[in-house]
Amino acid sequence: MTPTVSFRPCSAMLLFAALAISPMIPAAPAPPALSPEELALSEWAEAHAGEAEALLETLVNINSGTLNKAGIRDVAAALNRELDTLGFVTEWIRLPESMDRAGHLFGRRLGNQGKKLLLIGHLDTVFEPDDPFQRFVREGTWATGPGISDMKGGNVVIIYALKALASIGALENTQIVVAYTGDEERPGKPLEVTRRELIAAGRWADIALGFESGIRDDEAEWATVSRRSSSGWCLEVTGRQAHSSGIFGPEAGAGAIFEAARILSGFYERVRGEEYLTFNAGTILGGTEVTSGCAQSRGEAFGKTNVIPRRVVVRGGLRTISDEQLARARDAMRAVVAGHLPRTGATISFTEGYPAMAPTPGNVRLQELLSGINQALGREPMPVLDPSRRGAADISFVAPYTDSLAGLGAYGDGEHAPEERLDLESLPLAIKRAAILIYRLSRE
């Protein structure tokens, strides 16, 4: 009998449904005006925008592809000097040599005032030293460069928001941890080792703020309260190798490739459809001999048209809005796999990756606070961004433990491509918003 797969709305989806109808609710009162201290933060950010751009150019011109450990340490050293001048106690966290990753930079101010805040950036980019895209180039009010948007712009926003706070004495006695990870684009494995310190900081924090680039379009400037998970799956299928003249017969059966096709079609027809759930089959190899396995992203296959194939390996990815949705999707995929064609077998395995950052009420409260700050700066409200518009990020590792808000960097586009660029005019805006947000949270 063909298994029946059904879905039900998860709590995250219900929260998004509530947010979707929020325009029907009477408008909230106007946000409070900026205090004298907050006006001073805003003015300082404008006055020092040129210095922030200069630091950004310096960082972009240091290659820090994930596997360029020396370059990542050089970026970390530049940021370390800035944190030192701000009174942070800094630490370089080494990773095991077997991971082939540079490490992480953490800075801490552990006072006893206000919320405990975790500010998250990352040092690495997707552009390794042999990539032709290597330099910061200014083009009017925009600049292009490797990692300028993802996320050296956000790294600069962290530093200059903290500098703005220091300029009015507002850093004193705050509880802030700055975490710059060194392998966000291609994390070392196992994740429980490479993200151990970040998760510990998330457990400590009351609030986590992620500084990857912001998102805006013709409709709005958006606030990110949720990001989907990113994990993997691998399907291994077997069939009975025999002469193709007997295929579909009682002795030969259907073969591995037809069984793999049945399963993939079943995923498409009976697992696909729940909002915010997506899955992708990235590679497939099949035949009588296949060298690839679940741990490999490449391989070779051999077969003949007159031989029923014996083996198929399919590797794919899976994205969900919550752990609940992830578990439900995996169960549904297992159910499809279980209904084998004659003389075939199949197993599916799952690998852990980035968890989901679910849209909790605490995250929405932060969005409302950020939106009010944007309005107080003379701009429009910042509604909640559809999570399907963002990929996974390091903030997802701490989101299960603390209220979280992401996308606090300047505005850019073209990430992971040689067209990657940043709107330099949005850099002081992002610094203002971050400084005022941190100021308010550090006084709650």
C-alpha positions in Angstrom: 0.0 0.0 0.0 1.3 3.5 -0.8 2.0 5.4 2.4 -0.1 8.5 2.9 1.8 11.7 4.0 0.0 14.6 5.4 1.1 17.9 7.0 -0.3 20.2 9.6 0.7 23.8 10.3 3.5 24.3 12.8 3.7 27.0 15.5 6.1 29.0 13.4 3.7 29.1 10.4 0.8 30.1 12.7 2.9 33.0 14.0 3.7 34.1 10.4 0.0 33.9 9.6 -0.7 36.2 12.5 1.9 38.6 11.2 0.5 38.5 7.7 -2.8 39.9 8.9 -1.3 42.5 11.2 -2.2 45.4 8.9 -5.9 44.8 9.9 -5.0 45.6 13.5 -5.3 49.3 14.5 -2.0 51.1 13.9 0.4 51.2 16.9 1.2 54.5 18.5 4.1 56.4 16.9 7.5 55.3 18.2 9.2 57.5 20.8 11.5 60.1 19.5 15.2 59.7 19.9 16.6 60.7 23.2 19.5 63.2 23.4 21.9 60.3 23.9 20.5 58.5 20.8 20.7 61.6 18.7 24.4 61.8 19.7 24.9 58.2 18.6 23.2 59.1 15.2 25.3 62.2 14.7 28.5 60.3 15.6 27.8 57.6 13.0 27.3 60.2 10.3 30.5 62.0 11.3 32.6 58.9 11.2 31.1 57.2 8.1 34.4 57.8 6.2 36.4 56.0 8.8 34.0 53.0 8.7 34.4 52.9 4.9 38.1 52.9 5.3 38.0 49.9 7.7 35.7 48.1 5.3 38.1 48.6 2.4 41.0 47.3 4.5 39.0 44.2 5.4 37.7 43.5 1.9 41.3 43.7 0.5 42.4 40.9 2.8 41.5 37.6 1.2 39.8 35.5 3.8 38.3 32.6 1.9 37.3 29.9 4.4 40.3 27.7 3.6 42.8 30.7 3.7 43.6 30.4 7.4 46.4 33.1 7.3 44.0 35.6 5.7 41.3 34.9 8.2 43.7 35.5 11.0 44.8 38.8 9.4 41.1 40.0 9.2 40.7 38.9 12.8 43.8 40.8 13.8 42.4 44.0 12.3 39.1 43.6 14.2 41.0 42.5 17.3 42.8 45.9 17.4 39.5 47.7 17.3 38.0 45.6 20.1 41.1 46.2 22.2 40.6 49.9 21.9 37.0 49.5 23.1 38.0 47.7 26.2 36.9 44.2 25.2 38.8 41.2 26.5 39.6 39.3 23.3 40.3 35.6 22.7 41.4 33.6 19.6 39.7 30.3 19.7 41.7 27.6 18.0 40.1 24.6 16.4 41.6 21.1 16.0 44.1 20.8 13.2 42.1 18.0 11.7 39.3 20.5 10.9 41.6 22.6 8.6 39.9 25.8 9.8 41.5 29.0 11.2 39.4 29.6 14.4 37.2 32.2 15.8 37.6 35.7 17.4 35.6 36.5 20.5 35.6 39.7 22.5 33.9 40.2 25.9 32.7 43.1 28.1 31.1 41.5 31.2 29.5 44.2 33.3 26.2 43.9 35.1 23.9 46.4 33.3 21.0 45.7 31.0 20.5 42.7 28.7 23.3 40.3 28.0 24.0 40.8 24.3 25.7 38.5 21.7 26.7 40.3 18.5 27.5 37.8 15.6 29.7 38.2 12.5 32.0 36.0 10.5 35.5 36.5 9.2 35.5 34.2 6.1 34.1 34.6 2.6 33.4 32.2 -0.3 36.3 33.7 -2.4 39.6 31.8 -2.0 43.0 33.3 -3.0 42.8 31.8 -6.5 39.5 33.6 -7.3 39.9 36.6 -9.7 37.5 38.6 -7.5 39.8 40.1 -4.9 39.7 43.9 -4.5 37.5 46.7 -3.1 36.3 48.9 -5.9 34.3 52.0 -5.3 31.6 52.8 -7.9 29.8 56.0 -7.0 27.9 55.4 -3.8 28.3 51.6 -4.1 31.4 49.4 -3.7 32.1 45.9 -5.0 34.5 43.4 -3.4 34.7 39.8 -2.1 32.7 39.5 1.1 31.8 43.2 1.2 28.1 42.3 1.8 28.6 38.8 3.3 29.7 39.9 5.7 32.6 42.4 6.1 30.1 45.2 6.0 28.3 43.8 9.0 31.6 43.2 10.8 32.3 47.0 10.4 28.8 47.9 11.6 29.5 46.0 14.8 32.7 47.8 15.5 31.4 51.3 14.6 28.1 50.8 16.6 30.3 50.0 19.6 32.5 53.0 18.9 29.5 55.2 18.8 28.4 53.9 22.1 31.8 54.4 23.6 31.8 58.0 22.3 29.0 58.9 24.8 30.2 56.6 27.6 27.5 54.1 27.0 29.7 51.0 26.8 30.6 51.2 30.5 29.3 48.3 32.5 27.5 46.7 29.5 27.3 42.9 29.0 28.3 42.3 25.4 30.0 39.4 23.7 31.2 39.8 20.1 31.6 36.6 18.2 33.4 36.5 14.8 33.4 33.0 13.5 36.1 31.9 11.0 34.2 29.3 9.0 30.6 30.3 8.5 30.7 29.8 4.7 32.0 26.2 5.0 31.9 25.1 8.7 34.4 22.6 10.0 33.0 19.3 11.2 31.7 18.2 13.6 29.5 21.2 14.2 29.2 20.5 17.9 33.0 21.3 18.1 33.3 24.2 15.8 30.2 25.9 17.2 30.8 25.0 20.9 31.8 28.5 22.0 29.1 30.2 20.0 26.4 28.0 21.4 27.8 28.6 24.9 27.6 32.4 24.3 24.0 31.9 23.1 23.1 30.1 26.3 24.6 33.0 28.3 22.9 35.8 26.3 19.5 37.3 26.7 19.5 38.5 23.1 21.5 37.6 20.0 22.0 40.1 17.1 23.2 38.9 13.7 24.9 41.4 11.4 24.8 39.9 7.9 23.6 42.3 5.3 20.1 43.8 5.5 17.4 43.3 2.9 15.4 46.0 1.2 13.4 46.2 -2.0 10.8 48.5 -3.5 8.3 47.5 -0.9 10.2 47.9 2.4 13.3 47.7 4.5 12.9 44.3 6.2 13.6 42.8 9.6 14.7 39.2 9.9 13.1 37.3 12.8 13.5 33.9 11.2 15.9 31.9 9.0 15.4 28.4 7.7 17.5 25.4 8.7 20.0 23.7 6.3 20.7 20.0 6.6 21.5 17.1 4.3 20.0 13.8 3.2 21.4 10.8 1.3 19.4 8.1 -0.5 21.1 4.8 -1.2 19.2 2.4 -3.5 19.9 -1.2 -4.5 18.5 -3.5 -7.2 19.2 -6.9 -8.5 21.8 -6.8 -11.3 20.6 -9.0 -14.2 20.0 -9.0 -18.0 17.8 -6.1 -19.0 15.5 -8.5 -20.9 14.1 -9.7 -17.6 13.4 -6.2 -16.1 10.1 -5.9 -14.2 9.8 -9.7 -14.1 9.4 -11.6 -10.8 13.1 -12.6 -10.6 14.8 -9.4 -11.9 12.6 -6.7 -10.4 12.6 -3.0 -11.3 16.3 -2.2 -10.8 17.9 0.6 -8.7 17.4 3.5 -11.0 13.6 3.0 -11.4 13.4 2.6 -7.6 15.3 5.9 -7.1 13.1 7.6 -9.6 10.0 6.3 -7.7 11.3 7.7 -4.5 12.3 11.1 -5.9 8.9 11.4 -7.6 7.2 10.5 -4.3 9.1 13.2 -2.5 7.9 15.7 -5.1 4.3 14.5 -5.1 3.7 13.8 -1.4 6.3 15.6 0.7 6.5 18.9 -1.2 4.0 21.6 -0.4 4.2 22.7 3.3 5.0 26.4 3.6 8.8 27.1 4.2 9.7 23.5 3.5 12.0 22.9 0.6 14.3 20.0 -0.4 16.7 19.5 -3.3 18.4 16.6 -5.0 21.8 17.9 -5.7 23.7 14.9 -7.2 22.6 11.5 -8.5 24.8 8.6 -9.7 23.5 5.2 -10.8 24.5 2.0 -12.6 26.0 -1.4 -12.0 29.0 0.3 -10.3 29.0 3.5 -8.4 32.1 4.9 -6.7 30.2 7.8 -4.8 28.9 7.5 -1.3 27.0 9.7 1.2 30.2 11.3 2.3 31.3 12.4 -1.2 30.0 15.1 -3.5 31.5 13.6 -6.6 32.1 10.1 -8.0 31.8 7.9 -11.1 29.2 5.5 -12.4 29.4 2.6 -14.9 26.5 0.7 -16.5 25.2 -0.8 -19.7 21.9 -0.4 -21.4 21.4 -4.2 -21.4 22.1 -4.6 -17.7 19.7 -3.8 -14.8 21.4 -1.3 -12.6 22.5 -2.4 -9.1 23.1 0.9 -7.2 22.1 4.5 -7.0 23.3 7.3 -4.6 21.4 10.6 -4.4 22.6 13.4 -2.2 20.4 16.4 -1.3 19.6 19.3 1.0 16.6 20.1 3.2 15.4 23.5 4.6 12.8 24.0 7.3 11.4 26.8 9.5 11.5 24.8 12.7 12.8 21.6 14.3 9.2 20.4 14.4 8.9 20.9 10.6 12.2 19.2 10.1 11.2 16.1 12.0 7.9 15.9 10.2 9.6 16.2 6.8 12.1 13.5 7.6 9.4 11.2 8.7 7.5 11.8 5.5 10.6 11.1 3.4 11.2 7.9 5.3 7.6 6.8 4.6 8.1 7.3 0.8 11.3 5.4 0.8 9.7 2.4 2.6 7.4 1.5 -0.3 9.9 -0.5 -2.4 9.4 -1.7 -6.0 10.0 -5.4 -6.5 13.5 -6.8 -5.8 14.8 -3.4 -4.7 15.8 -1.8 -1.4 16.5 1.7 -0.2 17.6 3.6 2.8 17.7 7.3 3.6 20.0 9.0 6.1 20.1 12.5 7.3 23.0 14.8 8.4 22.8 17.7 10.7 23.6 21.2 9.6 22.4 24.7 10.5 19.3 24.6 12.7 16.3 26.8 12.1 15.9 30.2 13.6 12.1 30.1 14.4 10.0 33.3 14.5 9.4 33.4 18.2 7.4 36.2 20.0 10.7 37.4 21.5 12.2 37.8 18.0 9.1 39.7 16.9 9.5 42.1 19.9 13.0 42.9 18.7 11.7 43.5 15.2 9.2 46.0 16.6 11.9 47.7 18.5 14.1 48.0 15.4 11.2 49.2 13.3 10.5 51.9 15.9 14.1 53.0 15.8 14.0 53.2 12.0 10.9 55.3 12.1 12.5 57.6 14.8 15.3 58.1 12.3 12.8 59.4 9.8 12.3 56.2 7.8 9.5 53.7 7.2 8.5 50.8 9.5 10.5 47.5 9.0 8.1 44.6 8.5 9.0 40.9 9.0 10.9 39.3 6.2 9.7 36.1 4.6 12.2 33.5 5.8 12.4 31.9 2.4 14.4 34.9 1.3 17.3 34.2 3.5 19.7 31.2 3.9 21.0 29.7 7.1 23.5 31.6 9.3 25.4 31.3 12.5 22.7 33.0 14.5 20.6 29.9 14.0 22.9 28.0 16.4 21.9 30.3 19.3 18.3 31.0 18.4 17.0 28.0 20.3 18.4 29.6 23.5 17.8 33.3 23.2 15.7 35.9 21.5 17.3 36.8 18.1 17.3 39.3 15.3 19.3 39.0 12.1 20.1 41.1 9.0 21.4 44.2 10.9 24.2 44.9 8.4 24.2 47.5 5.6 22.3 46.9 2.4 24.0 44.9 -0.3 23.4 42.3 -3.0 25.1 39.8 -5.3 26.5 37.7 -2.4 28.7 34.8 -3.3 29.2 36.2 -6.9 31.7 38.5 -8.6 29.0 41.2 -8.6 28.8 41.3 -4.8 28.4 44.9 -3.7 27.4 47.2 -0.8 25.5 50.5 -0.7 28.0 52.7 1.1 25.3 55.2 2.0 23.5 52.5 4.0 26.6 51.9 6.2 26.0 54.8 8.6 22.3 54.0 8.7 23.1 50.5 9.8 25.5 51.8 12.4 22.9 54.2 13.8 20.2 51.5 14.1 22.6 49.0 15.7 24.0 51.6 18.2 20.6 52.8 19.2 19.2 49.2 19.5 22.2 48.1 21.6 21.8 51.3 23.7 18.2 50.6 24.5 18.7 46.9 25.2 21.7 47.6 27.4 19.5 49.8 29.6 16.5 47.4 29.9 
